[in-house]
Amino acid sequence: MYGFALSDEQQALRDAAHDFALNVMRPVAEHHDQTGEYPWEVLKEAHARGLMNTHLPPEYGGMGLGCFDGCLIAEEIAWGCTGIGTAMEANGLAQAPVILGASEFLKKKYLAPMSASPIMAAYAVTEPGAGSDVAGMRTTAVKQGDKYILNGSKMWITNAGVADWYFVVAYTDKDRAHRGMTAFIVERSWAGVEAGKKEKNMGQRASDTRGVTFTDVEVPEENVVGKVGDGFLLAMGAFDHTRPAVAAAAVGLAKAAFDHAVRYATERRTFGKPLAAHQSIAFTIADMAKDIEAARLLVHKAAWMIDNGERNTKFASMAKAFAADAAHRIASDAVQIFGGYGYSQEYPVEKLLRDSKIFQIYEGTSQIQRLIIAKEIFERAGK
């Protein structure tokens, strides 16, 4: 049977996330945006309420929630503040390839403690000269006895300065191209690991984004995630699980911008009537509403597919591209509706516009999503 209704449990989960976003996140969102201070207290409260690490399997202390349920949470959290939400969700990206391919030893050592306390992790793949072109990475890991010597640098790593450990991909055999990449878990406290200064970003300033340098870091062989040479596959495979949640966060930001725009258009009067009574404004808000609904449906389909064992690569990219583009457009339209007030930091839509842009960039740019969609259409036609 096909339907759109949430179960009682899912509705309760979404309500809990919304309450947290409204009463815990929103009151401090402006402070963290202005100061760039990492939202430790908010994250600790989120962890205490069971709103973090929800997808960790029960055997490691997690709730074992699926992607769909995670997207319900992600949308509400992003409605509260996407900067704080990104700090929370970064754990999911770091954990996903570990859940997919790591040994039982690594899962127990690194995943289980995250259910017990608010430990942060980071996904460290992007490099200064290798963002979308992952094959262009220069970080290497050379085998010496029962360990690997890791050298290189990563860039734009979310949670880099606060993470206990990183999921890192490096070349172990460059002659084999992407099949010569291997994944590792690297602890931030190890000798030779250095996190750089916090980046001063356009938006999502509560998120801790830094470069990370690895200089002759000794990584035990047991910290290889999956098989040697499987690093690229694990790193990319994680996106099928995480892109729906990122898209859901974009929907949450768009919904926040929509809510502010509707409220302002109802209250603000021009030429003797509310803004909402002007057809140009009403049509803009109508477009916001339909794009939010369309984006959410794509998110839910991509999440449902992965939860039901179906390949969701195409739909995960569709959801990510559509929701990211819609969020940026809707946030921009909200600023337009607010007029001069929207350009002022005293009003909330200015922050939403700044925060929205990164959705078109991180976890694969909107252009990369289109490449993936096209590849899925043409290379898998008839399969």
Secondary structure, 3 states (H helix, E strand, C coil): CCCCCCCHHHHHHHHHHHHHHHHHHHHHHHHHHHHCCCCHHHHHHHHHCCCCCCCCCHHHCCCCCCHHHHHHHHHHHHHHCHHHHHHHHHHHHHHHHHHHHCCHHHHHHHHHHHHHCCCCEEEECCECCECCCHHHCCCEEEEECCEEEEEEEEEEEECCCCCCEEEEEEECCHHHHHHHEEEEEEECCCCCEEECCCCCCCCCCCCCEEEEEEEEEEEEHHHEECCCCCHHHHHHHHHHHHHHHHHHHHHHHHHHHHHHHHHHHHHCEECCEEHHHCHHHHHHHHHHHHHHHHHHHHHHHHHHHHHCCCCCHHHHHHHHHHHHHHHHHHHHHHHHHHHHHHHCCCCHHHHHHHHHHHHHCCCCCHHHHHHHHHHHHHHCCCC
